[in-house]
Amino acid sequence: MKLYGSYTSPFVRHVRIVLLETGLACEFIETDQTGSTAKSPTQRVPFLEDGDIFLTDSTSIIKHLRERVGQEYCKTAKELDELCLVNTVMDTCVNLFFIKRDGVDISAIPYLQRQAARIQSTLAELNQQQWPTSAPYNDAQIRLACFIGWAKLRKQVDFSLYPNLDAFFTYANQHPHFQATQPPQS
Ligand SMILES: N[C@@H](CCC(=O)N[C@@H](CS)C(=O)NCC(=O)O)C(=O)O
């Protein structure tokens, strides 16, 4: 099995944590934008090769890995909805990060302002929910901690506005699988 990704991507980090949880052997192939453009129709990481199977999204990859070892993936509609909320905020935030890095003033473009507002309203909703203070973490929770780690590293969100999320991250970040998958801090 081969996982293509980067060490900074929060989507890839979620997959790397699931690999640790499942104990499956998988080669990690560090892939930049040139590599993902050449090999995946989405032009994004992660993507996975497992024999004849080729998967292009972290969610399908995680479902595949968990099913291979008989683990559950988003068992309830509520957990799936939480994962979708985290996905929305993560996807939107990563997208705006790349747009800003290209020099675009997002305050000048109404739809990008809507995207920025979507991040804040979704985080406000997530901040009102109860989050665990210790493992086991489900996939929505693992994804949330991966997102918060990325957003802090890239300074994309002021988490003093979301104290429950900040506290959740402090606990999750101490877990050995989060420690083992820390993104490079530079
Ligand atoms: N829905 C995808 C999103 C993956 C994604 O956005 N990956 C980012 C890295 S964090 C990427 O490769 N972006 C490159 C680009 O947008 O060109 C997933 O869950 O795998």
PDBQT file of the ligand as one rigid body, heavy atoms in Angstrom, charges set to zero:
ROOT
HETATM    1  N1  LIG A 201     -11.222  16.597   0.187  1.00  0.00    +0.000 N 
HETATM    2  C1  LIG A 201      -9.802  16.343   0.164  1.00  0.00    +0.000 C 
HETATM    3  C2  LIG A 201      -9.040  17.622   0.456  1.00  0.00    +0.000 C 
HETATM    4  C3  LIG A 201      -7.521  17.462   0.352  1.00  0.00    +0.000 C 
HETATM    5  C4  LIG A 201      -6.797  18.803   0.291  1.00  0.00    +0.000 C 
HETATM    6  O1  LIG A 201      -7.407  19.880   0.252  1.00  0.00    +0.000 OA
HETATM    7  N2  LIG A 201      -5.469  18.724   0.279  1.00  0.00    +0.000 N 
HETATM    8  C5  LIG A 201      -4.662  19.916   0.170  1.00  0.00    +0.000 C 
HETATM    9  C6  LIG A 201      -3.471  19.842   1.120  1.00  0.00    +0.000 C 
HETATM   10  S1  LIG A 201      -3.962  20.188   2.776  1.00  0.00    +0.000 SA
HETATM   11  C7  LIG A 201      -4.057  19.993  -1.226  1.00  0.00    +0.000 C 
HETATM   12  O2  LIG A 201      -3.499  19.021  -1.706  1.00  0.00    +0.000 OA
HETATM   13  N3  LIG A 201      -4.167  21.160  -1.870  1.00  0.00    +0.000 N 
HETATM   14  C8  LIG A 201      -3.511  21.405  -3.126  1.00  0.00    +0.000 C 
HETATM   15  C9  LIG A 201      -4.305  22.306  -4.010  1.00  0.00    +0.000 C 
HETATM   16  O3  LIG A 201      -5.416  22.714  -3.616  1.00  0.00    +0.000 OA
HETATM   17  O4  LIG A 201      -3.821  22.563  -5.095  1.00  0.00    +0.000 OA
HETATM   18  C10 LIG A 201      -9.464  15.216   1.151  1.00  0.00    +0.000 C 
HETATM   19  O5  LIG A 201     -10.189  15.056   2.140  1.00  0.00    +0.000 OA
HETATM   20  O6  LIG A 201      -8.521  14.463   0.904  1.00  0.00    +0.000 OA
ENDROOT
TORSDOF 0
